[in-house]
Amino acid sequence: MFNDNDIRTELEDYHIRKGHSDEMQSVEGEIDIEDTIKDCVEQAMKGSGNFWMDSDISDYEVKATFGRGTDTAGPDDISAKLEDNADRNGMHMCLKFLWNKAWATGYFPIDWKKENRSVIPKPGKDNYNESKAYRTVSVTSCLGKRFEFISSQRLISVLKMQGFDKDQYAYLKNRSVTQAILIVVESIKKGLLDGDKATAVFFDFTDAFGTVNRRHLLRKISRDFGISGRLFLHIASFLRDRLARIKMDVDVGDWLQSNYGTSAGTSLGPLLFVIHIHDVPKSIMPKSADDLVAISVEEDISAVEESLQNTTNKLIQWAQKEGMTINAEKNKSYGFSRCD
């Protein structure tokens, strides 16, 4: 029989420690990435960003944070209700001063990076005796999460100006999973009406949000989207030196270093995740966060199979490069044909 400590240790190993390694990435390549990030930090400290990246946090942005999010307190035990019910003018001025101080120095306070990882069973699992049958959601400081809300809105504005990943339908303004579903349906329907064969493959990653290599992510943020200045420093600090602990009902584990992932449950985390996967093979579309689809519509079924196999091979190569794992057990393939 396992006791609570044994169960918690198993969950910690899977969701926080991860036993993750960069064996598939060369040491030389990782050193190059570290050097690139150092250069990005040096450039960012010179104030090389645009208005959205470098300007001070405004009264409008602070005001927009009140009443936002759940009232669940993070590790600091400060609830959103405590902020919202305080003298509004006084709290507004305090938050504006505090956040601008952190923003100006590119510093995300360590207490706001601590995560209580709530354990949630995944629905429909046959065996709940394995750690992979559970997901964790990060509960962090309300002060930090509302600070993230401001920076995430600025990041969205920067990405929008650049026409970010038109095939991604999650976590972005004026886009939704419904649109992604309609694209899949209409693509298949059109092919069938034209007399073609159609197949869709749905891909799944193992612990997608939790396995993101943060160094690779930072390089993409700078290299692919030109993000610099205070916004880059803010994101880099947000991702660095994070601490997490497993929380099961009243049982709470010890603080552990969390070195991978974008922290599901935070405000910035989901947006950083879709940035990370923006460069999966172009033949994979649409995307809704980590739900990826490849569709092939051809006259001949062998052409469909060849197309989808090529796409799968490319995705496997991408995942190996990024240190992520495709969950073969959950990948699904569906063929469609007309019933005349």
Sequence and secondary structure as in RCSB ss.txt:
>XXXX:A:sequence
MFNDNDIRTELEDYHIRKGHSDEMQSVEGEIDIEDTIKDCVEQAMKGSGNFWMDSDISDYEVKATFGRGTDTAGP
DDISAKLEDNADRNGMHMCLKFLWNKAWATGYFPIDWKKENRSVIPKPGKDNYNESKAYRTVSVTSCLGKRFEFI
SSQRLISVLKMQGFDKDQYAYLKNRSVTQAILIVVESIKKGLLDGDKATAVFFDFTDAFGTVNRRHLLRKISRDF
GISGRLFLHIASFLRDRLARIKMDVDVGDWLQSNYGTSAGTSLGPLLFVIHIHDVPKSIMPKSADDLVAISVEED
ISAVEESLQNTTNKLIQWAQKEGMTINAEKNKSYGFSRCD
>XXXX:A:secstr
   HHHHHHHHHIIIIITT   TTS HHHHHHHHHHHHHHHHHHTTT   HHHHS   HHHHHTTTT S     T
T   HHHHHHS HHHHHHHHHHHHHHHHHHT   GGGGEEEEEEEE TT S TTSGGGEEEEEE  HHHHHHHHH
HHHHHHHHHHHTT  TTB SSSTT  HHHHHHHHHHHHHHHHHTT EEEEEEE BTTTGGG  HHHHHHHHHHHH
   HHHHHHHHHHHSSEEEEEEETTEE   EEE SS  TTSSSHHHHHHHHGGGS TTEEEEETTEEEEEEEESS
HHHHHHHHHHHHHHHHHHHHHHT  B TTT EEEEE    
